[in-house]
Structures are given as structure tokens and as C-alpha cells.
Amino acid sequence: MKERLFILICTLFCAMSCGTKTEPELFSVVDVVLSTEDGASVVSMTVSPSIEGNQFRNLNTGINYTIPQFSDNHCSMRVQKGVYVIGFDGVATLSGGVKRRVRHYSHIEPVNAVNLLNASETITLDLIYLD
């Protein structure tokens, strides 16, 4: 009898501890798409992390992510969910091999920040030509 009671209690504890507790995902995979003012395709683009003011910064944590190499108008990043200010100068190679200095500044102020709160996001960054 004691043995059956012990087995029953162990079974109940196991059943209660087998719940499906899921932790919220803290990160978002962001597909960043580039758009130029004249519709030109950006074959590749680099953004130097050493230039002051180049940022992909989480306002909640203060973490500034390095912007990866763009290829065929986009790149992907894995960032912590939050509100981001984004602004940078870069060098873009357009179709035809033409290199242009470009800038994105639409999301540089906190009032225009981007909310990245889902598991996956797609954002479009408008580029202007500097030369």
C-alpha cells in the first residue's frame, strides 16, 4: 500500500513538472533592405564601424550593433528586441560597378526610431547619395 502511494505521489510530481514553460525569445532576426533614391540596385555596401555616428543602436540597452556587409540590396542581422536608432554613411557599389558614398539618416533620432519586437522583421532603409 505504501509502495503504491509512493508511486502515485511520484507520478503526480512528474506530471506537474512536465509543463511546457516557454521563455520569451529575446532576439529578432532582421532582414534589412536598401532602397536608393533613383531605384538603382545595390550590389554591395560596407559601413565602417569606426566612423563616429554610424549606428544600429538599441535604445533600451545601449548596445550598438555592427552593420554587416550588404549584398544584393539586403543583409540579415540578429539583434536583441527593442527600439533602434539607425544611421550611417557607407560606400555602395551599384549595378554596373559604380561606387557611390551613401547615407541613411531617417531613423537617427529617437522620435523616428524603429521598433524591432517580433521574432523576425523586415525594414527598408532609404539611401541618399553623397556624391
N, CA, C and O atoms as CSV, one atom per row, in Angstrom:
chain,resi,resn,atom,element,x,y,z
A,1,MET,N,N,0.814,-1.188,0.000
A,1,MET,CA,C,0.000,0.000,0.000
A,1,MET,C,C,0.870,1.269,0.000
A,1,MET,O,O,0.626,2.201,-0.767
A,2,LYS,N,N,1.884,1.287,0.871
A,2,LYS,CA,C,2.786,2.429,0.933
A,2,LYS,C,C,3.529,2.588,-0.387
A,2,LYS,O,O,3.792,3.701,-0.843
A,3,GLU,N,N,3.857,1.460,-0.983
A,3,GLU,CA,C,4.570,1.489,-2.251
A,3,GLU,C,C,3.712,2.106,-3.346
A,3,GLU,O,O,4.215,2.898,-4.143
A,4,ARG,N,N,2.439,1.765,-3.402
A,4,ARG,CA,C,1.526,2.317,-4.409
A,4,ARG,C,C,1.317,3.813,-4.177
A,4,ARG,O,O,1.271,4.597,-5.125
A,5,LEU,N,N,1.190,4.199,-2.907
A,5,LEU,CA,C,1.025,5.610,-2.582
A,5,LEU,C,C,2.266,6.398,-3.002
A,5,LEU,O,O,2.147,7.493,-3.551
A,6,PHE,N,N,3.442,5.854,-2.749
A,6,PHE,CA,C,4.696,6.490,-3.148
A,6,PHE,C,C,4.771,6.647,-4.670
A,6,PHE,O,O,5.153,7.706,-5.168
A,7,ILE,N,N,4.408,5.597,-5.401
A,7,ILE,CA,C,4.417,5.637,-6.875
A,7,ILE,C,C,3.413,6.673,-7.371
A,7,ILE,O,O,3.704,7.410,-8.314
A,8,LEU,N,N,2.244,6.739,-6.754
A,8,LEU,CA,C,1.225,7.709,-7.147
A,8,LEU,C,C,1.712,9.140,-6.921
A,8,LEU,O,O,1.517,10.006,-7.774
A,9,ILE,N,N,2.343,9.386,-5.778
A,9,ILE,CA,C,2.854,10.726,-5.480
A,9,ILE,C,C,3.966,11.100,-6.457
A,9,ILE,O,O,3.998,12.225,-6.956
A,10,CYS,N,N,4.877,10.169,-6.731
A,10,CYS,CA,C,5.955,10.434,-7.703
A,10,CYS,C,C,5.389,10.725,-9.081
A,10,CYS,O,O,5.869,11.621,-9.777
A,11,THR,N,N,4.373,9.976,-9.478
A,11,THR,CA,C,3.744,10.183,-10.782
A,11,THR,C,C,3.100,11.567,-10.853
A,11,THR,O,O,3.205,12.246,-11.875
A,12,LEU,N,N,2.440,11.986,-9.782
A,12,LEU,CA,C,1.824,13.319,-9.757
A,12,LEU,C,C,2.865,14.421,-9.845
A,12,LEU,O,O,2.671,15.396,-10.572
A,13,PHE,N,N,3.967,14.284,-9.115
A,13,PHE,CA,C,5.038,15.285,-9.187
A,13,PHE,C,C,5.625,15.352,-10.597
A,13,PHE,O,O,5.891,16.437,-11.113
A,14,CYS,N,N,5.823,14.197,-11.211
A,14,CYS,CA,C,6.355,14.184,-12.585
A,14,CYS,C,C,5.391,14.847,-13.549
A,14,CYS,O,O,5.805,15.609,-14.422
A,15,ALA,N,N,4.110,14.562,-13.396
A,15,ALA,CA,C,3.106,15.136,-14.298
A,15,ALA,C,C,3.035,16.652,-14.151
A,15,ALA,O,O,2.875,17.371,-15.137
A,16,MET,N,N,3.156,17.137,-12.909
A,16,MET,CA,C,3.086,18.582,-12.695
A,16,MET,C,C,4.349,19.293,-13.167
A,16,MET,O,O,4.278,20.456,-13.565
A,17,SER,N,N,5.491,18.636,-13.136
A,17,SER,CA,C,6.731,19.279,-13.538
A,17,SER,C,C,6.985,19.192,-15.033
A,17,SER,O,O,7.943,19.793,-15.519
A,18,CYS,N,N,6.174,18.479,-15.767
A,18,CYS,CA,C,6.366,18.319,-17.210
A,18,CYS,C,C,5.626,19.372,-18.016
A,18,CYS,O,O,5.377,19.167,-19.203
A,19,GLY,N,N,5.275,20.474,-17.414
A,19,GLY,CA,C,4.577,21.531,-18.132
A,19,GLY,C,C,5.454,22.101,-19.234
A,19,GLY,O,O,6.673,21.934,-19.221
A,20,THR,N,N,4.832,22.765,-20.172
A,20,THR,CA,C,5.574,23.337,-21.291
A,20,THR,C,C,5.764,24.829,-21.044
A,20,THR,O,O,5.092,25.670,-21.641
A,21,LYS,N,N,6.680,25.125,-20.164
A,21,LYS,CA,C,7.009,26.520,-19.884
A,21,LYS,C,C,7.941,27.019,-20.976
A,21,LYS,O,O,9.029,26.475,-21.168
A,22,THR,N,N,7.520,28.042,-21.684
A,22,THR,CA,C,8.348,28.593,-22.754
A,22,THR,C,C,8.816,29.985,-22.365
A,22,THR,O,O,8.032,30.821,-21.917
A,23,GLU,N,N,10.078,30.209,-22.540
A,23,GLU,CA,C,10.658,31.519,-22.279
A,23,GLU,C,C,10.454,32.392,-23.515
A,23,GLU,O,O,10.548,31.898,-24.638
A,24,PRO,N,N,10.182,33.659,-23.328
A,24,PRO,CA,C,10.034,34.530,-24.499
A,24,PRO,C,C,11.377,34.672,-25.220
A,24,PRO,O,O,12.430,34.757,-24.587
A,25,GLU,N,N,11.320,34.695,-26.533
A,25,GLU,CA,C,12.527,34.874,-27.344
A,25,GLU,C,C,12.989,36.318,-27.199
A,25,GLU,O,O,12.199,37.249,-27.361
A,26,LEU,N,N,14.271,36.501,-26.894
A,26,LEU,CA,C,14.805,37.840,-26.670
A,26,LEU,C,C,15.361,38.491,-27.920
A,26,LEU,O,O,15.649,39.687,-27.925
A,27,PHE,N,N,15.515,37.703,-28.993
A,27,PHE,CA,C,16.178,38.231,-30.180
A,27,PHE,C,C,15.245,38.240,-31.381
A,27,PHE,O,O,14.269,37.494,-31.455
A,28,SER,N,N,15.584,39.106,-32.306
A,28,SER,CA,C,14.844,39.245,-33.553
A,28,SER,C,C,15.829,39.098,-34.702
A,28,SER,O,O,16.935,39.635,-34.652
A,29,VAL,N,N,15.427,38.376,-35.727
A,29,VAL,CA,C,16.222,38.282,-36.953
A,29,VAL,C,C,15.664,39.330,-37.904
A,29,VAL,O,O,14.499,39.282,-38.297
A,30,VAL,N,N,16.520,40.274,-38.262
A,30,VAL,CA,C,16.094,41.427,-39.051
A,30,VAL,C,C,16.672,41.335,-40.456
A,30,VAL,O,O,17.885,41.216,-40.629
A,31,ASP,N,N,15.807,41.389,-41.448
A,31,ASP,CA,C,16.230,41.465,-42.843
A,31,ASP,C,C,16.196,42.945,-43.209
A,31,ASP,O,O,15.131,43.561,-43.243
A,32,VAL,N,N,17.368,43.506,-43.481
A,32,VAL,CA,C,17.489,44.933,-43.794
A,32,VAL,C,C,17.587,45.069,-45.310
A,32,VAL,O,O,18.492,44.516,-45.934
A,33,VAL,N,N,16.650,45.806,-45.893
A,33,VAL,CA,C,16.577,46.006,-47.336
A,33,VAL,C,C,16.934,47.456,-47.641
A,33,VAL,O,O,16.491,48.372,-46.948
A,34,LEU,N,N,17.739,47.660,-48.683
A,34,LEU,CA,C,18.155,49.007,-49.084
A,34,LEU,C,C,17.315,49.517,-50.237
A,34,LEU,O,O,16.902,48.755,-51.111
A,35,SER,N,N,17.069,50.816,-50.225
A,35,SER,CA,C,16.339,51.469,-51.305
A,35,SER,C,C,17.074,52.758,-51.648
A,35,SER,O,O,17.364,53.564,-50.764
A,36,THR,N,N,17.378,52.954,-52.933
A,36,THR,CA,C,18.066,54.179,-53.356
A,36,THR,C,C,17.057,55.163,-53.929
A,36,THR,O,O,15.955,54.786,-54.325
A,37,GLU,N,N,17.450,56.416,-53.966
A,37,GLU,CA,C,16.540,57.464,-54.431
A,37,GLU,C,C,16.187,57.336,-55.913
A,37,GLU,O,O,15.136,57.811,-56.343
A,38,ASP,N,N,17.061,56.695,-56.696
A,38,ASP,CA,C,16.767,56.529,-58.123
A,38,ASP,C,C,16.401,55.088,-58.486
A,38,ASP,O,O,16.268,54.761,-59.666
A,39,GLY,N,N,16.239,54.227,-57.480
A,39,GLY,CA,C,15.845,52.845,-57.717
A,39,GLY,C,C,16.973,51.926,-58.148
A,39,GLY,O,O,16.728,50.775,-58.510
A,40,ALA,N,N,18.210,52.416,-58.115
A,40,ALA,CA,C,19.349,51.582,-58.520
A,40,ALA,C,C,19.540,50.426,-57.551
A,40,ALA,O,O,19.262,50.543,-56.357
A,41,SER,N,N,20.013,49.325,-58.077
A,41,SER,CA,C,20.273,48.146,-57.267
A,41,SER,C,C,21.652,48.260,-56.616
A,41,SER,O,O,22.633,48.610,-57.272
A,42,VAL,N,N,21.712,47.961,-55.318
A,42,VAL,CA,C,22.971,47.990,-54.589
A,42,VAL,C,C,23.544,46.576,-54.593
A,42,VAL,O,O,23.021,45.679,-53.932
A,43,VAL,N,N,24.621,46.391,-55.345
A,43,VAL,CA,C,25.259,45.077,-55.436
A,43,VAL,C,C,25.918,44.727,-54.117
A,43,VAL,O,O,25.790,43.601,-53.635
A,44,SER,N,N,26.629,45.693,-53.523
A,44,SER,CA,C,27.241,45.500,-52.205
A,44,SER,C,C,27.396,46.852,-51.533
A,44,SER,O,O,27.430,47.897,-52.183
A,45,MET,N,N,27.489,46.800,-50.203
A,45,MET,CA,C,27.696,48.037,-49.457
A,45,MET,C,C,28.382,47.696,-48.142
A,45,MET,O,O,28.048,46.710,-47.486
A,46,THR,N,N,29.346,48.531,-47.771
A,46,THR,CA,C,30.016,48.377,-46.488
A,46,THR,C,C,29.801,49.638,-45.669
A,46,THR,O,O,29.764,50.751,-46.193
A,47,VAL,N,N,29.660,49.429,-44.373
A,47,VAL,CA,C,29.518,50.515,-43.414
A,47,VAL,C,C,30.634,50.342,-42.401
A,47,VAL,O,O,30.732,49.304,-41.747
A,48,SER,N,N,31.471,51.353,-42.271
A,48,SER,CA,C,32.598,51.265,-41.341
A,48,SER,C,C,32.136,51.506,-39.912
A,48,SER,O,O,31.543,52.547,-39.628
A,49,PRO,N,N,32.399,50.553,-38.992
A,49,PRO,CA,C,32.010,50.758,-37.594
A,49,PRO,C,C,32.876,51.801,-36.888
A,49,PRO,O,O,32.532,52.261,-35.799
A,50,SER,N,N,33.999,52.176,-37.505
A,50,SER,CA,C,34.899,53.130,-36.851
A,50,SER,C,C,34.481,54.585,-37.048
A,50,SER,O,O,34.992,55.465,-36.356
A,51,ILE,N,N,33.569,54.854,-37.970
A,51,ILE,CA,C,33.112,56.225,-38.197
A,51,ILE,C,C,32.112,56.604,-37.114
A,51,ILE,O,O,31.086,55.948,-36.934
A,52,GLU,N,N,32.433,57.676,-36.398
A,52,GLU,CA,C,31.543,58.128,-35.336
A,52,GLU,C,C,30.204,58.531,-35.940
A,52,GLU,O,O,30.161,59.244,-36.943
A,53,GLY,N,N,29.139,58.086,-35.346
A,53,GLY,CA,C,27.805,58.394,-35.854
A,53,GLY,C,C,27.170,57.238,-36.591
A,53,GLY,O,O,25.946,57.192,-36.716
A,54,ASN,N,N,27.975,56.286,-37.091
A,54,ASN,CA,C,27.399,55.098,-37.709
A,54,ASN,C,C,26.849,54.222,-36.596
A,54,ASN,O,O,27.586,53.779,-35.715
A,55,GLN,N,N,25.547,53.978,-36.645
A,55,GLN,CA,C,24.973,53.217,-35.549
A,55,GLN,C,C,23.740,52.423,-35.949
A,55,GLN,O,O,22.959,52.815,-36.816
A,56,PHE,N,N,23.608,51.310,-35.289
A,56,PHE,CA,C,22.418,50.470,-35.287
A,56,PHE,C,C,22.263,50.129,-33.805
A,56,PHE,O,O,22.594,49.029,-33.364
A,57,ARG,N,N,21.747,51.109,-33.046
A,57,ARG,CA,C,21.834,51.077,-31.584
A,57,ARG,C,C,20.486,50.844,-30.933
A,57,ARG,O,O,19.490,51.489,-31.261
A,58,ASN,N,N,20.481,49.897,-29.996
A,58,ASN,CA,C,19.307,49.592,-29.201
A,58,ASN,C,C,19.181,50.657,-28.107
A,58,ASN,O,O,20.059,50.773,-27.251
A,59,LEU,N,N,18.104,51.424,-28.133
A,59,LEU,CA,C,17.922,52.484,-27.141
A,59,LEU,C,C,17.672,51.922,-25.745
A,59,LEU,O,O,17.971,52.586,-24.752
A,60,ASN,N,N,17.129,50.708,-25.657
A,60,ASN,CA,C,16.832,50.120,-24.356
A,60,ASN,C,C,18.103,49.672,-23.634
A,60,ASN,O,O,18.233,49.861,-22.424
A,61,THR,N,N,19.035,49.080,-24.377
A,61,THR,CA,C,20.231,48.503,-23.757
A,61,THR,C,C,21.489,49.317,-24.021
A,61,THR,O,O,22.480,49.166,-23.306
A,62,GLY,N,N,21.468,50.180,-25.039
A,62,GLY,CA,C,22.653,50.948,-25.407
A,62,GLY,C,C,23.629,50.174,-26.277
A,62,GLY,O,O,24.684,50.701,-26.631
A,63,ILE,N,N,23.301,48.933,-26.630
A,63,ILE,CA,C,24.193,48.121,-27.467
A,63,ILE,C,C,24.152,48.644,-28.895
A,63,ILE,O,O,23.080,48.824,-29.473
A,64,ASN,N,N,25.345,48.887,-29.461
A,64,ASN,CA,C,25.470,49.330,-30.843
A,64,ASN,C,C,25.974,48.147,-31.673
A,64,ASN,O,O,27.101,47.689,-31.485
A,65,TYR,N,N,25.147,47.658,-32.583
A,65,TYR,CA,C,25.488,46.503,-33.405
A,65,TYR,C,C,26.273,46.938,-34.635
A,65,TYR,O,O,25.997,47.984,-35.222
A,66,THR,N,N,27.246,46.130,-35.017
A,66,THR,CA,C,27.996,46.369,-36.245
A,66,THR,C,C,27.107,45.992,-37.423
A,66,THR,O,O,26.516,44.912,-37.456
A,67,ILE,N,N,27.027,46.894,-38.378
A,67,ILE,CA,C,26.204,46.639,-39.563
A,67,ILE,C,C,27.016,45.769,-40.514
A,67,ILE,O,O,28.116,46.150,-40.911
A,68,PRO,N,N,26.485,44.599,-40.885
A,68,PRO,CA,C,27.255,43.698,-41.739
A,68,PRO,C,C,27.315,44.168,-43.185
A,68,PRO,O,O,26.664,45.142,-43.562
A,69,GLN,N,N,28.095,43.470,-43.980
A,69,GLN,CA,C,28.210,43.718,-45.424
A,69,GLN,C,C,26.851,43.456,-46.081
A,69,GLN,O,O,26.216,42.432,-45.831
A,70,PHE,N,N,26.422,44.383,-46.911
A,70,PHE,CA,C,25.188,44.200,-47.680
A,70,PHE,C,C,25.526,43.538,-49.008
A,70,PHE,O,O,26.579,43.791,-49.594
A,71,SER,N,N,24.632,42.700,-49.467
A,71,SER,CA,C,24.796,42.049,-50.758
A,71,SER,C,C,23.428,41.959,-51.431
A,71,SER,O,O,22.456,41.516,-50.819
A,72,ASP,N,N,23.362,42.378,-52.679
A,72,ASP,CA,C,22.103,42.358,-53.439
A,72,ASP,C,C,20.963,43.048,-52.693
A,72,ASP,O,O,19.885,42.478,-52.524
A,73,ASN,N,N,21.205,44.246,-52.260
A,73,ASN,CA,C,20.222,45.124,-51.607
A,73,ASN,C,C,19.815,44.728,-50.197
A,73,ASN,O,O,18.917,45.361,-49.641
A,74,HIS,N,N,20.426,43.714,-49.585
A,74,HIS,CA,C,19.995,43.399,-48.227
A,74,HIS,C,C,21.082,42.701,-47.410
A,74,HIS,O,O,22.097,42.240,-47.933
A,75,CYS,N,N,20.824,42.647,-46.113
A,75,CYS,CA,C,21.629,41.869,-45.178
A,75,CYS,C,C,20.700,41.391,-44.070
A,75,CYS,O,O,19.584,41.889,-43.919
A,76,SER,N,N,21.169,40.431,-43.310
A,76,SER,CA,C,20.405,39.934,-42.169
A,76,SER,C,C,21.218,40.133,-40.904
A,76,SER,O,O,22.442,39.994,-40.897
A,77,MET,N,N,20.508,40.462,-39.833
A,77,MET,CA,C,21.146,40.673,-38.533
A,77,MET,C,C,20.309,39.993,-37.458
A,77,MET,O,O,19.090,39.879,-37.584
A,78,ARG,N,N,20.969,39.549,-36.415
A,78,ARG,CA,C,20.276,39.015,-35.245
A,78,ARG,C,C,20.555,39.990,-34.103
A,78,ARG,O,O,21.688,40.131,-33.644
A,79,VAL,N,N,19.492,40.658,-33.659
A,79,VAL,CA,C,19.636,41.688,-32.639
A,79,VAL,C,C,18.644,41.439,-31.507
A,79,VAL,O,O,17.632,40.760,-31.682
A,80,GLN,N,N,18.960,42.003,-30.348
A,80,GLN,CA,C,18.035,41.900,-29.234
A,80,GLN,C,C,16.809,42.765,-29.532
A,80,GLN,O,O,16.935,43.868,-30.064
A,81,LYS,N,N,15.637,42.262,-29.189
A,81,LYS,CA,C,14.412,43.020,-29.428
A,81,LYS,C,C,14.479,44.350,-28.696
A,81,LYS,O,O,15.017,44.444,-27.592
A,82,GLY,N,N,13.919,45.383,-29.335
A,82,GLY,CA,C,13.920,46.696,-28.715
A,82,GLY,C,C,13.621,47.793,-29.709
A,82,GLY,O,O,13.107,47.552,-30.801
A,83,VAL,N,N,13.956,49.004,-29.305
A,83,VAL,CA,C,13.751,50.196,-30.122
A,83,VAL,C,C,15.127,50.661,-30.586
A,83,VAL,O,O,16.045,50.811,-29.780
A,84,TYR,N,N,15.265,50.889,-31.903
A,84,TYR,CA,C,16.580,51.148,-32.502
A,84,TYR,C,C,16.637,52.486,-33.216
A,84,TYR,O,O,15.700,52.895,-33.902
A,85,VAL,N,N,17.784,53.162,-33.031
A,85,VAL,CA,C,18.128,54.297,-33.883
A,85,VAL,C,C,19.158,53.779,-34.888
A,85,VAL,O,O,20.084,53.046,-34.539
A,86,ILE,N,N,18.967,54.180,-36.140
A,86,ILE,CA,C,19.810,53.675,-37.225
A,86,ILE,C,C,20.243,54.854,-38.079
A,86,ILE,O,O,19.416,55.643,-38.536
A,87,GLY,N,N,21.536,54.964,-38.288
A,87,GLY,CA,C,22.078,55.994,-39.160
A,87,GLY,C,C,23.503,55.644,-39.525
A,87,GLY,O,O,24.262,55.159,-38.685
A,88,PHE,N,N,23.871,55.884,-40.763
A,88,PHE,CA,C,25.227,55.525,-41.177
A,88,PHE,C,C,25.580,56.172,-42.501
A,88,PHE,O,O,24.711,56.573,-43.275
A,89,ASP,N,N,26.893,56.264,-42.742
A,89,ASP,CA,C,27.461,56.572,-44.053
A,89,ASP,C,C,28.143,55.299,-44.517
A,89,ASP,O,O,28.743,54.583,-43.715
A,90,GLY,N,N,28.055,55.017,-45.796
A,90,GLY,CA,C,28.682,53.822,-46.332
A,90,GLY,C,C,29.135,54.036,-47.757
A,90,GLY,O,O,28.919,55.089,-48.356
A,91,VAL,N,N,29.769,53.004,-48.281
A,91,VAL,CA,C,30.186,53.010,-49.680
A,91,VAL,C,C,29.435,51.879,-50.371
A,91,VAL,O,O,29.578,50.710,-50.015
A,92,ALA,N,N,28.637,52.249,-51.364
A,92,ALA,CA,C,27.815,51.284,-52.082
A,92,ALA,C,C,28.348,51.088,-53.490
A,92,ALA,O,O,28.725,52.041,-54.172
A,93,THR,N,N,28.369,49.836,-53.907
A,93,THR,CA,C,28.675,49.513,-55.296
A,93,THR,C,C,27.353,49.222,-55.980
A,93,THR,O,O,26.656,48.271,-55.627
A,94,LEU,N,N,27.014,50.042,-56.953
A,94,LEU,CA,C,25.751,49.886,-57.666
A,94,LEU,C,C,25.928,48.957,-58.852
A,94,LEU,O,O,27.051,48.626,-59.232
A,95,SER,N,N,24.807,48.538,-59.437
A,95,SER,CA,C,24.900,47.706,-60.642
A,95,SER,C,C,25.655,48.490,-61.705
A,95,SER,O,O,25.450,49.694,-61.858
A,96,GLY,N,N,26.510,47.820,-62.427
A,96,GLY,CA,C,27.371,48.484,-63.389
A,96,GLY,C,C,28.735,48.815,-62.804
A,96,GLY,O,O,29.600,49.326,-63.515
A,97,GLY,N,N,28.947,48.533,-61.520
A,97,GLY,CA,C,30.247,48.736,-60.895
A,97,GLY,C,C,30.514,50.135,-60.379
A,97,GLY,O,O,31.620,50.412,-59.916
A,98,VAL,N,N,29.536,51.024,-60.444
A,98,VAL,CA,C,29.723,52.395,-59.978
A,98,VAL,C,C,29.712,52.420,-58.449
A,98,VAL,O,O,28.810,51.867,-57.819
A,99,LYS,N,N,30.736,53.076,-57.849
A,99,LYS,CA,C,30.793,53.211,-56.383
A,99,LYS,C,C,30.295,54.591,-56.000
A,99,LYS,O,O,30.683,55.597,-56.593
A,100,ARG,N,N,29.425,54.621,-54.992
A,100,ARG,CA,C,28.875,55.889,-54.509
A,100,ARG,C,C,28.919,55.909,-52.992
A,100,ARG,O,O,28.698,54.891,-52.336
A,101,ARG,N,N,29.208,57.080,-52.446
A,101,ARG,CA,C,29.072,57.256,-50.998
A,101,ARG,C,C,27.594,57.506,-50.712
A,101,ARG,O,O,26.950,58.308,-51.388
A,102,VAL,N,N,27.069,56.822,-49.719
A,102,VAL,CA,C,25.643,56.911,-49.413
A,102,VAL,C,C,25.441,57.173,-47.918
A,102,VAL,O,O,26.342,56.975,-47.103
A,103,ARG,N,N,24.235,57.623,-47.591
A,103,ARG,CA,C,23.888,57.892,-46.195
A,103,ARG,C,C,22.443,57.474,-45.942
A,103,ARG,O,O,21.568,57.626,-46.795
A,104,HIS,N,N,22.225,56.939,-44.736
A,104,HIS,CA,C,20.864,56.711,-44.235
A,104,HIS,C,C,20.738,57.486,-42.935
A,104,HIS,O,O,21.562,57.326,-42.034
A,105,TYR,N,N,19.722,58.318,-42.831
A,105,TYR,CA,C,19.563,59.124,-41.626
A,105,TYR,C,C,18.111,59.209,-41.138
A,105,TYR,O,O,17.840,59.911,-40.164
A,106,SER,N,N,17.187,58.522,-41.782
A,106,SER,CA,C,15.762,58.635,-41.448
A,106,SER,C,C,15.420,58.182,-40.034
A,106,SER,O,O,14.430,58.638,-39.462
A,107,HIS,N,N,16.227,57.290,-39.467
A,107,HIS,CA,C,15.919,56.737,-38.144
A,107,HIS,C,C,16.984,57.093,-37.115
A,107,HIS,O,O,17.193,56.347,-36.158
A,108,ILE,N,N,17.657,58.220,-37.300
A,108,ILE,CA,C,18.767,58.581,-36.419
A,108,ILE,C,C,18.284,59.228,-35.116
A,108,ILE,O,O,18.989,59.174,-34.109
A,109,GLU,N,N,17.123,59.824,-35.120
A,109,GLU,CA,C,16.564,60.471,-33.927
A,109,GLU,C,C,15.626,59.507,-33.197
A,109,GLU,O,O,14.915,58.736,-33.841
A,110,PRO,N,N,15.617,59.543,-31.868
A,110,PRO,CA,C,14.733,58.649,-31.113
A,110,PRO,C,C,13.250,58.773,-31.492
A,110,PRO,O,O,12.508,57.795,-31.403
A,111,VAL,N,N,12.820,59.953,-31.908
A,111,VAL,CA,C,11.420,60.120,-32.295
A,111,VAL,C,C,11.086,59.299,-33.547
A,111,VAL,O,O,9.927,58.939,-33.751
A,112,ASN,N,N,12.090,58.998,-34.391
A,112,ASN,CA,C,11.899,58.207,-35.612
A,112,ASN,C,C,12.479,56.805,-35.478
A,112,ASN,O,O,12.728,56.141,-36.484
A,113,ALA,N,N,12.693,56.352,-34.259
A,113,ALA,CA,C,13.316,55.050,-34.024
A,113,ALA,C,C,12.444,53.917,-34.565
A,113,ALA,O,O,11.242,54.083,-34.771
A,114,VAL,N,N,13.073,52.766,-34.788
A,114,VAL,CA,C,12.412,51.583,-35.346
A,114,VAL,C,C,12.170,50.574,-34.228
A,114,VAL,O,O,13.082,50.255,-33.466
A,115,ASN,N,N,10.944,50.076,-34.132
A,115,ASN,CA,C,10.615,49.030,-33.164
A,115,ASN,C,C,10.877,47.668,-33.788
A,115,ASN,O,O,10.276,47.318,-34.804
A,116,LEU,N,N,11.771,46.904,-33.181
A,116,LEU,CA,C,12.061,45.540,-33.624
A,116,LEU,C,C,11.666,44.613,-32.480
A,116,LEU,O,O,12.471,44.321,-31.595
A,117,LEU,N,N,10.421,44.155,-32.510
A,117,LEU,CA,C,9.859,43.438,-31.373
A,117,LEU,C,C,9.394,42.022,-31.701
A,117,LEU,O,O,9.042,41.267,-30.794
A,118,ASN,N,N,9.386,41.654,-32.970
A,118,ASN,CA,C,8.936,40.316,-33.362
A,118,ASN,C,C,10.124,39.386,-33.575
A,118,ASN,O,O,11.270,39.833,-33.625
A,119,ALA,N,N,9.849,38.101,-33.698
A,119,ALA,CA,C,10.914,37.114,-33.910
A,119,ALA,C,C,11.641,37.363,-35.221
A,119,ALA,O,O,12.841,37.107,-35.323
A,120,SER,N,N,10.926,37.860,-36.229
A,120,SER,CA,C,11.572,38.235,-37.491
A,120,SER,C,C,10.932,39.522,-37.986
A,120,SER,O,O,9.725,39.730,-37.866
A,121,GLU,N,N,11.769,40.370,-38.542
A,121,GLU,CA,C,11.329,41.682,-39.020
A,121,GLU,C,C,11.998,41.976,-40.351
A,121,GLU,O,O,13.066,41.443,-40.648
A,122,THR,N,N,11.370,42.822,-41.150
A,122,THR,CA,C,11.972,43.344,-42.370
A,122,THR,C,C,11.841,44.866,-42.323
A,122,THR,O,O,10.749,45.404,-42.142
A,123,ILE,N,N,12.971,45.542,-42.490
A,123,ILE,CA,C,12.932,47.001,-42.533
A,123,ILE,C,C,13.608,47.473,-43.817
A,123,ILE,O,O,14.553,46.849,-44.298
A,124,THR,N,N,13.118,48.567,-44.358
A,124,THR,CA,C,13.698,49.163,-45.563
A,124,THR,C,C,14.368,50.468,-45.175
A,124,THR,O,O,13.761,51.329,-44.539
A,125,LEU,N,N,15.632,50.604,-45.566
A,125,LEU,CA,C,16.394,51.813,-45.277
A,125,LEU,C,C,16.619,52.580,-46.570
A,125,LEU,O,O,17.190,52.053,-47.526
A,126,ASP,N,N,16.170,53.821,-46.592
A,126,ASP,CA,C,16.330,54.677,-47.762
A,126,ASP,C,C,17.713,55.301,-47.746
A,126,ASP,O,O,18.141,55.856,-46.734
A,127,LEU,N,N,18.407,55.210,-48.864
A,127,LEU,CA,C,19.752,55.772,-49.002
A,127,LEU,C,C,19.706,57.022,-49.853
A,127,LEU,O,O,18.948,57.107,-50.820
A,128,ILE,N,N,20.536,58.005,-49.477
A,128,ILE,CA,C,20.733,59.166,-50.350
A,128,ILE,C,C,22.191,59.169,-50.782
A,128,ILE,O,O,23.067,58.703,-50.053
A,129,TYR,N,N,22.440,59.693,-51.961
A,129,TYR,CA,C,23.800,59.769,-52.489
A,129,TYR,C,C,24.490,61.015,-51.940
A,129,TYR,O,O,23.894,62.090,-51.875
A,130,LEU,N,N,25.745,60.858,-51.549
A,130,LEU,CA,C,26.513,61.994,-51.050
A,130,LEU,C,C,27.417,62.583,-52.122
A,130,LEU,O,O,27.896,63.707,-51.969
A,131,ASP,N,N,27.658,61.855,-53.194
A,131,ASP,CA,C,28.499,62.384,-54.279
A,131,ASP,C,C,27.921,62.042,-55.630
A,131,ASP,O,O,28.494,62.405,-56.657
